[in-house]
Amino acid sequence: PKGFKGKDEVSEVKSLEKPRALPQELQCDLYRLLVSKLLPSIALEDMKGFGEALTRIQEIVGDYFASEQGGRFCCEETFEAIKIMKKLGAAGVGQSSWGPTCYGIVDDHNKALKIVYELARKLSDVDVVISSARNAGFESM
């Protein structure tokens, strides 16, 4: 969504200097999701499992930072975009850093086009990009 900016580097540092304690139950949930679901799903090329784990991790992290960003997501527009992507079958969704950029993961270009169309139709003043994953590690320049 345009017209909204997430935290800049200065305000981000202030938010992260003295983080609130993360309850042990949530620490265990994040660890379990990462080790038992997200990473194995990558290895098995299981997009559904990967997306479910990624979405849940994003929900937990968003709820943790809700007091800093005004809710699970940074703004209503990002929340609406995520709802639309989930409704149209995105395997996983989330917010990038402090937003407002968000993303959805799909396995099919036609599904991506359908999501782009709906986002543009239902949300005003948004930029939508379709890209592919980078399936290579870091490369030195």
Secondary structure, 3 states (H helix, E strand, C coil): CCCCCCCCHHHHHHHHHCCCCCCHHHHHHHHHHHHHHHHHHHHCCCHHHHHHHHHHHHHHHHHHCHHHHCCCCCCHHHHHHHHHHHHCCCCEEEECCCCCCEEEECCCHHHHHHHHHHHHHHCCCCCCCCCCCCCCCCCCC
